[in-house]
Amino acid sequence: SLMFAVRRCQPELVAPAIPSTPHELKPPLSDIDDQEGLRFLVPMIQIYRNEPSMAEKDPAKVIRQALAKTLVFYHPFEGRLREEPDRKLMVDCTGDGALFIEAHVDITLDQIGDALQPPL
């Protein structure tokens, strides 16, 4: 069993690179997207291998900047879901940004190999 420590940085909101119109309400989600059985959060960890050509750059900063640029074109992702009185979900484009959490580990991806699985 491989043991390693993870140091998680403070969560932050990454705002769009170009501010959007705050509190623009989008139409309610479609019935397909608004199924109550699908209203749950899927925790996700994305791990990226270091690209040699990017050796001098801070990977988290590069990802943060790319996310900020992406949110300009996909601004509903920087908003918040809001439930209306009829239980329909709407996207409130608040301009707050998307959640980003940087983390560091004391091990390399080569040491982990292909056996990376979340704890049970």
Secondary structure as UniProt FT lines:
FT   STRAND          6..8
FT   STRAND          12..14
FT   TURN            22..23
FT   STRAND          24..25
FT   TURN            31..34
FT   HELIX           36..38
FT   HELIX           52..54
FT   TURN            55..56
FT   HELIX           59..73
FT   HELIX           75..78
FT   STRAND          80..83
FT   TURN            85..86
FT   STRAND          89..93
FT   STRAND          98..100
FT   STRAND          103..105
FT   HELIX           109..112
FT   TURN            113..114
//
